Amino acid sequence: MTGHGRRPLVAGNWKMNGLRKSVSVVESVRARLTPDLTDRIDVLICPPSTLIASCVAAAYGSPIAIGGQNLHAKASGAFTGSISAEMLSDLGARYVIVGHSERRAYHHETDDGVHAKALAARRAGLCGIICVGETQEEREEGRTLDIVRAQLAIGVPKGATATDTVIAYEPVWAIGTGLTPTPADIAEVHASLREMLTSLIGPEAARVRILYGGSVKPGNARELMSVENVDGALVGGASLVAEDFLGIAQAYAR
């Protein structure tokens, strides 16, 4: 367990990767997860929406949860190509990523939009993983804490709880680049996010998990996951390879 009994979460985000044969990754992770590890952590895989149902079937009866990567704030309607929280839940998803930096950058998602999507996730009984993070330019300008705290302040719905909300800090400049902040930098950001959460939702903030994401690999996972207030990882490319994803989860092995 991490601080205040927070159970670590190791989550994989496949992004726009994966065909039907990729379900074998879920099967491989399932076959190689040990009870010793799953007694200590939660494991989540977020495939593209085309594979959610197949991955739910592959994970059925195991400790692996399946989630979505995005959602529309409305429950239904004339929104061609979109998927609602209710649709994700109906497929068997239990989590959904909200406000990933790639959605913010390429689809112009705003903090207010993130807030609406987080509310939609709660409405459908999903746990929303709300992403925050700064660009390289913002970091160089010394604005990291201002940026992530502002994103959090608007994105997190009133009354958020540890059951329906997870926070993920992903510095934009570290995603897929092989670069990572120092442990001290990560500790500073996560402590600031915890403080902001406390001002937003009170004592419940101590129970909400805050993940780190951005070039997490088996070789650096143990160091990164040992940082104070880091309650797990949101893993990108490494989650597409069962051995690498499991190697990151092993950071929590006894």
C-alpha positions in Angstrom: 0.0 0.0 0.0 1.0 3.6 -0.6 0.3 6.4 1.9 -3.0 6.4 3.8 -3.8 2.9 2.6 -4.0 3.9 -1.1 -3.7 0.7 -3.2 -1.3 1.3 -6.1 -2.8 1.2 -9.6 -0.7 0.2 -12.6 -2.7 1.3 -15.7 -1.8 0.7 -19.4 -3.0 3.1 -22.1 -2.7 1.5 -25.5 -3.7 4.7 -27.3 -4.5 4.2 -31.0 -2.8 0.9 -31.2 -4.0 -2.7 -31.3 -6.0 -5.0 -33.6 -7.9 -8.1 -32.6 -4.7 -10.2 -32.2 -3.6 -7.7 -29.5 -6.0 -9.2 -27.0 -3.3 -11.8 -26.5 -1.4 -9.1 -24.5 -4.3 -9.2 -21.9 -4.2 -12.9 -21.9 -0.4 -12.9 -21.4 -0.6 -10.4 -18.5 -3.4 -12.5 -17.0 -1.4 -15.7 -17.2 1.7 -14.2 -15.6 0.2 -12.1 -12.8 0.9 -13.7 -9.5 -1.4 -13.6 -6.5 1.4 -12.1 -4.4 1.3 -9.1 -6.8 -2.4 -8.8 -7.3 -2.9 -8.9 -3.5 -0.9 -5.6 -3.4 -1.9 -3.6 -6.5 -4.7 -3.0 -9.0 -4.1 -3.6 -12.7 -5.9 -1.8 -15.5 -5.6 -1.9 -19.3 -7.2 0.7 -21.5 -7.3 -0.6 -25.1 -9.0 1.3 -28.0 -12.7 1.2 -27.9 -12.8 -1.5 -30.7 -11.2 -4.0 -28.4 -12.9 -3.2 -25.1 -15.4 -6.0 -25.3 -12.8 -8.6 -26.3 -10.4 -7.5 -23.6 -13.2 -7.6 -21.0 -13.9 -11.2 -22.1 -10.1 -12.1 -21.9 -9.8 -10.6 -18.4 -13.1 -12.0 -17.1 -12.6 -13.7 -13.7 -9.2 -12.1 -13.2 -8.0 -9.1 -11.2 -7.4 -7.1 -14.5 -9.8 -4.2 -15.0 -10.5 -2.8 -18.5 -11.1 0.8 -19.2 -11.8 3.3 -22.0 -9.5 6.1 -23.3 -12.1 8.8 -23.8 -15.8 9.5 -23.6 -18.4 12.1 -24.6 -20.0 14.1 -21.7 -23.5 13.3 -22.9 -25.2 10.0 -22.3 -26.5 9.7 -25.9 -27.4 11.8 -28.9 -26.4 13.0 -32.3 -22.6 12.8 -31.8 -21.4 10.7 -34.6 -18.3 8.7 -33.8 -18.4 9.4 -30.0 -18.8 7.0 -27.2 -20.6 7.7 -23.9 -19.8 6.6 -20.4 -22.9 4.5 -20.4 -21.7 2.7 -23.5 -18.3 2.0 -21.9 -19.9 0.7 -18.8 -22.2 -1.5 -20.9 -19.1 -3.1 -22.5 -17.7 -3.9 -19.1 -15.3 -1.1 -18.7 -14.7 0.1 -15.1 -12.4 3.1 -15.7 -12.0 5.8 -18.3 -9.1 8.2 -19.0 -10.2 11.8 -19.0 -8.3 14.8 -20.4 -5.2 13.1 -21.6 -2.7 15.6 -23.0 -3.0 14.2 -26.5 -6.8 14.8 -26.3 -6.1 18.4 -25.1 -3.5 19.0 -27.8 -5.0 17.3 -30.8 -8.7 17.6 -30.0 -8.6 21.0 -28.2 -10.2 19.6 -25.0 -10.5 22.3 -22.3 -10.4 22.0 -18.5 -14.2 22.7 -18.5 -14.7 19.8 -20.9 -12.6 17.5 -18.7 -14.8 18.5 -15.8 -17.9 17.5 -17.8 -16.4 14.2 -18.8 -15.4 13.4 -15.2 -19.0 14.0 -14.2 -20.2 11.7 -17.0 -17.8 9.0 -15.8 -19.3 9.2 -12.3 -22.8 9.2 -13.7 -22.2 5.8 -15.3 -20.4 4.3 -12.4 -16.9 4.6 -13.9 -13.8 5.8 -12.2 -12.4 8.7 -14.2 -8.6 9.0 -14.5 -8.1 12.8 -14.8 -4.9 13.7 -16.5 -2.9 16.9 -15.8 0.6 18.0 -17.1 2.7 20.8 -18.3 4.5 21.3 -21.6 8.3 21.7 -22.0 7.8 25.5 -22.5 5.7 25.8 -19.4 8.2 23.9 -17.3 11.1 26.1 -18.6 9.1 29.2 -17.6 8.7 27.8 -14.1 5.0 27.4 -14.4 4.6 23.7 -13.8 2.8 23.9 -10.5 0.5 26.7 -11.6 -0.5 24.8 -14.7 -1.2 21.4 -13.1 -3.0 23.0 -10.1 -5.2 25.0 -12.4 -6.0 22.0 -14.5 -6.9 20.1 -11.4 -9.0 22.9 -9.8 -11.3 23.0 -12.8 -11.2 19.4 -13.9 -12.1 17.7 -10.6 -15.9 17.6 -9.9 -17.3 18.7 -6.6 -17.7 15.7 -4.3 -15.1 13.6 -6.0 -14.1 10.5 -4.1 -11.4 7.8 -4.2 -14.0 5.5 -5.7 -14.8 7.6 -8.8 -11.6 9.6 -9.3 -7.9 9.0 -9.9 -5.4 11.7 -10.9 -2.6 11.1 -13.3 0.4 13.5 -13.6 1.9 13.2 -17.1 4.4 15.9 -18.0 3.7 16.4 -21.7 7.4 16.6 -22.6 8.0 13.2 -21.0 5.4 11.2 -22.9 7.0 8.9 -25.4 10.3 10.8 -25.4 12.3 8.7 -23.0 12.7 11.7 -20.8 11.5 11.8 -17.2 11.5 14.4 -14.4 13.8 13.7 -11.5 12.2 12.0 -8.5 12.5 15.3 -6.6 10.6 17.0 -9.4 7.8 14.4 -9.4 7.6 14.5 -5.6 7.2 18.3 -5.7 4.3 18.1 -8.3 2.5 15.2 -6.5 2.7 16.9 -3.2 1.3 20.1 -4.7 -1.5 18.1 -6.4 -2.3 16.4 -3.0 -2.5 19.8 -1.4 -4.8 21.2 -4.1 -7.0 18.1 -3.9 -7.4 18.6 -0.2 -8.5 22.2 -0.8 -11.0 20.9 -3.3 -12.5 17.8 -1.7 -11.3 17.9 1.9 -10.0 14.8 3.9 -11.1 12.5 1.1 -8.1 13.7 -0.9 -5.8 11.6 1.3 -7.5 8.5 -0.3 -7.4 9.5 -3.9 -4.6 7.9 -6.0 -2.2 10.1 -7.9 -0.4 8.2 -10.7 2.8 9.2 -12.5 3.0 8.8 -16.3 5.6 9.6 -18.9 8.3 7.2 -20.2 7.7 4.7 -17.4 9.7 1.6 -18.1 10.7 -1.6 -16.2 14.2 -0.1 -15.7 12.9 3.1 -13.9 9.6 1.9 -12.5 10.9 1.0 -9.0 12.6 4.4 -8.5 9.6 6.3 -9.8 7.0 4.3 -7.9 8.8 4.8 -4.6 8.4 8.6 -4.8 6.2 10.0 -2.0 2.6 10.5 -3.1 3.1 8.4 -6.3 0.4 5.8 -6.1 1.1 3.9 -9.4 1.7 4.5 -13.0 -0.1 5.4 -16.2 1.9 3.5 -18.8 1.9 4.2 -22.5 4.0 2.3 -25.1 5.4 -0.2 -22.5 1.8 -1.4 -21.8 1.6 -2.9 -25.4 4.2 -5.5 -24.5 3.1 -7.9 -21.8 6.7 -8.4 -20.5 7.3 -4.7 -20.2 4.0 -4.0 -18.5 4.5 -6.8 -16.0 8.0 -5.5 -15.4 6.6 -2.2 -14.4 4.0 -3.8 -12.1 6.9 -5.8 -10.5 8.0 -2.5 -9.0 5.5 -3.4 -6.3 6.7 -7.0 -5.8 7.9 -7.9 -2.3 
